Amino acid sequence: MGATNKEQLLNIILIPIFIVLAIILSPIIIISFLRHYFIGLILKYRFKKKLIHENKHILFAYSDSPHWKEYIENNIEPVIADKTIFINRSQDSEWKKNNLLESKVIKHWGGDKEYNPIAIIFPRKGKINVVRFYQAFKDYKHGNTALLNEKELELYHKLCGLVP
């Protein structure tokens, strides 16, 4: 019976604290969401405007990692090169200076996890698509090609959707 009273007391204290925190934090959460959303719209517009004349719709970022560099350059790049801007993140100081818009796009849609290698696809209409290759190459390193094949097919399928 004593535990029930403690639980009730805990609920009496925690529920109002939770309600107050929700009221205080909700504007911050809403503003953060709206900020992220509008930054995405601006980046999407700027990227499309910059590259529309080149007919580029994919931003593909990778690095000089021995786990994927050769594979990407020999297998993926030849298939999507005409529609893609490739960024090598290994030249960090150089590519960020020379490709400021691309750097912001990668940071915005790449996030903090599994952001390299990554393909960010800007369809003519609709929402941005992101294909993350990190886990696929991690599996590939250990002899499992299934996820890499799946990710490549996903990328190529999205590429086909770009063709009028």
C-alpha positions in Angstrom: 0.0 0.0 0.0 2.9 2.3 0.7 4.3 1.9 -2.8 0.9 3.0 -4.2 1.0 6.2 -2.2 4.6 6.9 -3.5 3.5 6.3 -7.1 0.6 8.6 -6.6 2.8 11.3 -5.1 5.3 10.8 -7.9 2.5 11.2 -10.5 1.2 14.3 -8.7 4.6 15.9 -9.0 5.7 14.6 -12.4 2.6 15.3 -14.4 2.5 19.0 -13.8 6.3 19.2 -14.4 5.8 17.4 -17.7 2.9 19.7 -18.7 4.9 22.9 -17.9 7.9 21.6 -19.8 5.7 20.7 -22.8 4.2 24.2 -22.8 7.6 25.9 -22.5 9.4 23.7 -25.1 6.6 23.5 -27.7 7.3 26.9 -29.3 11.0 26.0 -29.4 10.3 22.7 -31.1 7.8 24.3 -33.6 10.3 27.1 -34.4 13.1 24.6 -34.9 11.0 22.5 -37.2 9.9 25.5 -39.2 13.4 26.7 -39.5 14.6 23.3 -40.7 11.7 23.2 -43.2 12.3 26.6 -44.7 16.1 26.2 -44.9 15.4 23.0 -46.9 13.0 24.9 -49.2 15.6 27.6 -49.8 18.4 25.1 -50.4 16.2 23.1 -52.8 15.3 26.2 -54.7 19.0 27.4 -54.9 20.4 24.0 -55.9 17.8 23.6 -58.6 18.2 27.1 -59.9 22.0 26.7 -60.0 22.0 23.4 -61.8 18.9 23.4 -63.9 20.9 24.5 -67.0 23.3 21.5 -66.5 20.4 19.1 -66.1 22.0 17.8 -62.8 19.6 16.4 -60.2 21.8 14.3 -57.9 24.4 15.3 -55.5 26.6 12.4 -54.6 29.1 12.8 -51.7 31.8 10.3 -50.8 35.4 10.1 -49.6 38.7 8.4 -50.5 37.9 5.5 -48.1 39.3 2.3 -49.5 35.9 0.7 -48.6 34.0 2.5 -51.3 36.0 4.9 -53.4 37.1 2.5 -56.1 33.7 0.8 -56.2 31.8 4.1 -56.5 34.1 5.4 -59.2 34.0 2.2 -61.2 30.4 1.0 -60.8 28.1 3.9 -59.7 29.7 7.0 -61.2 29.6 5.8 -64.8 25.8 5.1 -64.6 24.8 8.4 -63.1 27.5 10.8 -64.1 25.5 12.8 -66.6 22.8 13.7 -64.0 25.2 14.0 -61.0 27.5 16.4 -59.2 30.1 14.4 -57.3 31.8 15.8 -54.2 34.8 14.1 -52.7 34.7 14.9 -49.0 38.3 13.9 -48.5 39.4 17.3 -49.8 37.4 18.8 -46.9 38.9 22.3 -46.8 38.8 22.7 -50.6 35.4 21.4 -51.4 33.7 23.3 -48.6 35.2 26.6 -49.9 34.6 25.9 -53.5 31.1 24.3 -53.2 29.4 26.2 -50.4 25.9 25.4 -51.6 26.6 21.7 -52.1 28.2 21.7 -48.6 25.1 23.1 -47.1 22.9 20.7 -49.0 25.0 17.7 -47.8 24.8 19.0 -44.2 21.1 19.6 -44.3 20.0 16.3 -45.8 22.9 14.2 -44.8 22.6 14.9 -41.1 25.0 13.4 -38.6 24.6 9.7 -39.2 25.5 7.6 -42.2 26.1 10.7 -44.3 29.0 9.4 -46.3 28.6 8.0 -49.0 25.3 9.6 -49.8 23.2 10.5 -52.8 20.8 13.4 -52.5 18.2 13.4 -55.4 16.4 16.5 -56.4 13.4 15.3 -58.5 11.7 17.8 -60.9 8.7 17.8 -58.6 8.2 16.5 -55.1 10.3 15.8 -52.1 14.1 15.3 -51.9 15.2 11.7 -51.8 18.2 10.5 -49.9 20.0 7.2 -50.5 22.5 6.4 -47.8 25.3 3.9 -48.7 27.3 3.7 -45.5 25.7 0.5 -44.0 25.7 -1.0 -47.5 29.4 -0.6 -47.9 30.0 -1.7 -44.3 28.2 -5.0 -45.2 30.0 -5.2 -48.5 33.3 -5.0 -46.7 32.3 -8.2 -44.9 31.2 -10.0 -48.1 27.5 -9.2 -48.0 26.4 -7.5 -51.3 22.6 -7.6 -50.8 22.2 -4.2 -49.2 24.6 -2.5 -51.6 22.7 -4.0 -54.6 19.5 -2.8 -53.0 20.8 0.8 -52.5 22.1 0.9 -56.1 18.8 -0.2 -57.4 17.0 2.4 -55.3 19.3 5.1 -56.7 18.9 3.9 -60.3 15.1 3.7 -59.8 15.0 7.3 -58.6 17.3 8.3 -61.5 14.8 6.8 -63.9 12.1 8.9 -62.3 14.1 12.0 -63.4 14.0 11.1 -67.0 11.0 12.7 -68.8 
